[in-house]
Amino acid sequence: METILFIGSATSGSSMDAIEAANRLGYRTLLMTNRKTFIYNQNDFPFLNKVIHLNVMDENTIRKQIIESINIEYTLQAIISFIDPYTSLAARLSNEFCNSSISSDALQIIEDKSSTREVLKDHPATCEFEIINGKQLIHSSMKYPFVLKKPVSNGSKDVYLIESEEYFDIAFKKLATQNPVIIEEFVDGDQYVIELLVCKGFPMIAAIIKQEITMEYTFIVTGYEVVIKMDETIYRDLRKSVISILGEIGLDHGACHLEMRHSRKGWKLIEINPRISGGAMNRMIFEAFGINLVQETIKLYLGKEPDLLRIKCQPVYTSFITINSYGILLEIEGEKEAVSSSGVVDIHLRPVIGTMMMPPISMGQRYGYVMAIGDTSVEAKERAELAVRYIKFYVELI
């Protein structure tokens, strides 16, 4: 049976949606992972045909497993990853073993933020930046506020808003590493996610999503609004910038998403990632436009032409849940009320009783979301935020 191998996955969200989509397309699905939860809870994933558990997930180990076992037992059609840091590795292996044509070199550049900045250093969408040695504390000449980040991170991990020398010293020590660290100009303005596929050199924007961001010491996205209609001039400028960025990087065939801010100086690139956004993104795009983006990404890897034709335009808003205290989760209330709230199409709550809860310092400390639709974007947001208020986490403070 024709088979697709996935390298790494979360237990929910876009990466798991992709495995389900591959199964629905008629392919046998294999997951290579170092997460034992997939072994212990296989009944929770009926669309996953086989789990291959590896203690070490490096290229040599994965390649050996493919050569000595998978490529003998199965008819591999594609090797895909929707998880950092395996996207470029999966693309490279898919090109080698499945005759895919994914731009693996470009994806490898995108995986490293310092490489991305260097490639785009003369591009008008690039903000001011410095790359400094992570071993030695060097005070930057960049004006406050600025952003300090690791070159390889995701979900706002290791990304800090620096407003003073004191903040810089604290954050720098947290990032102390052999790798360099990046200092970037803080760009003011509304921030958007641009989800897209590039098929044989032709970029196709699937969706644009406006982000609502809480900025304290770190950057946490607490709300996502699918943009149904954007000012035509602003959209043309955005599309022109996106196409130019992808051309500079050399992404001719593959998937990615960009995070960009619309500033007084025009569109500025905050970061680019070599995959669809995780979490609720695939479901949001499906609810808004009827497009299953992970399914179309799989088709791209299989050498087929993806279909991003919108079959509807439905305003969608997703509100994420965070807490402001530290403690052990004792009880969750209000889920049934939230589910039955007007316009709600999806709810996901991550923690289980006994989970250690804390205020967010990365996207991983968001404890769930409510997704709602409405006749307008304003109504969708109001419905999502109303439903979120029903959900209460009771914690034993520590």
Secondary structure, DSSP 4 states (H G I P E B T S, - for coil): -EEEEEE---SSSHHHHHHHHHHHTT-EEEEEES-THHHHTGGG-TT--EEEE-S--SHHHHHHHIIIIIHHHSEEEEEE--STTSHHHHHHHHHHHH-----HHHHHHHHSHHHHHHHTTTSTTPPPEEEE-TTS-----SPSSEEEE-SS--TTTTEEEE-SHHHHHHHHHHT-SSS-EEEEE---SEEEEEEEEEETTEEEEEEEEEEEEEESSSEEEEEEEE-S---HHHHHHHHHHHHHHHHHHT--SEEEEEEEEEETTEEEEEEEESS--STTHHHHHHHHHS--HHHHHHHHHTTPPP----S----EEEEE---SS-EEEEEEE-HHHHHTSTTEEEEEE---TT-EE---SSGGG--EEEEEE-SSHHHHHHHHHHHHHH-EEEEEE-
